Amino acid sequence: MGKKQGRKAGNSKIRDISPERSSSPATDQSWTENDFDEMREEGFSPSNFSELKEELRTQRKETKNLEKKVEELIARVINAEKVINEMKEMKTMTREIRDKCTSFSNRLDQLEERVSAIEDQMNGMKQEEKPKEK
């Protein structure tokens, strides 16, 4: 079984790392050149490769745009949470103000009752003084 046939027998996309394929630039280049023929046999062509490369660029741009949108949405959620917290504080303040207004209203009612009682007493005193004057 030849080297290429052995690769095709298994999954052609999974490559065995052999000692002849080190990570040096010279051997990386030769690996690319050696495998280019095999890639062409599997249906890749330079134009196909260009299309794939362009597709990857497009997907990368779309991914970046989506990341920006997600960041914007996160910022909006954070702002919404801040607004909700401010509204809760305002609601609490409104309750406190309402309670104070209710308290003031009750005190005013009490004062009006006292004033009315004092006026009644004064009117009673005036009527008692009128017969004395005659």
N, C-alpha and C positions, 0 to 999 in steps of 0.2 A: 504494500500500500504506500503510495507516495505521500509527500508532505501535505500537498493541497487536498488530496483525497481523504486523508485522515481528518483534516479539519472539517471537510464537508460532511463526513459521516456523522459527526456530532452536531451540536448547535454551532453554526458558522459565526454567530455573533459573539460567542464566548471564546476567547483566545487563550491558549496556554502560554504562560510566560516562560520562555526558554532562555538559557544563558546567552544565546546569540542576540537576544533583544534586550540589551542593557538600556539604561536611561541616558546614555551619552547622546549629544546632538547628532553625531555622525550616524550612529546606528538607528536613531529615531527616524532620520531622513531615509535611510535605506529601508527601514521597515515600511514606511509609507510608500516608497517606490515599489517595493516587492509586493505589497498587498494591493496596489492599485489595480493590477490585472485581475486579481480575484474579486475585487469590488466591482469591476466592470462586468465580470461574469455573473455576478449576483444582481445586476440590473442598475448599478450606479454608473452614471456617465458624468463627464465634467459639467454638462448643462444640468443634469439631475442634481449633482453636488451643489451647483450654484443655486438651484431652486431650494434645496434643503437649507443651505446657508442663509438665503434670503428669508425663508420661512422662520428659521431660528431668530434672525434679527427682528422680524415682525413680532414674533411671540415675546421676545425680550422687551420690545417697546410696549407691547400690550401689558406685559407683567409689570413694568415700571409704572405705567398709567394706572393700573389697578392698585398698585401699592400706594401711589399718591392718593387715589380715591379713598382707600382704606384709612390712610393717615388723616385725610380731611374728615372722614366720617367719625373717626375716633376723637378728633378735636371737637367736632360738633357735639358728640355725646358728652364729652367733658364739659363743654360750655352749657349744654342742657342740664347737666347735673348741678352745675354752679347756679344756674337760674332757678332750678327747683329748690335748692337749699335756700337761696335768697327769698323765694316765695314762701317757704316754710317759716323763715324768720319774720317776714312781713305778716304772715297769718298770726303768728304768736304775738307780735306787736299790736296787731289789730285787736286781738282778744283782750290784751292788757288795756288798750285805750278804751275799748267798749266797757270793760269792767269799771274803769275809772269814771267814764261818763255816767254809767248806771249809778255809781256811788255818789257822784255830784248831783245827779238828778234826785236821788233819794234825800240828800241833804237839803237841796232846794225845797223839796216838798215839805220837809220838816220845818224849815225856816218859814215857809209860807203859812204853815199851820200855826206857828208861834206868833207870827205877825198878825194873823187873823184873830188869834186869841187875845193878843194885846190890844188890838183895835176894839174888840168886843168889850174888854175891860174898860178901856177909855170911854167908849160910848156909854157904858153903864155908869161910870163916874160922872160924866157930863149930865146925864139925866138926873142923877141924884142931886147935883148942884143946882139944876134949874128950879126945882120947887123951893129950895132954900132962898134963892134970889127973889122970888116973888113975895 
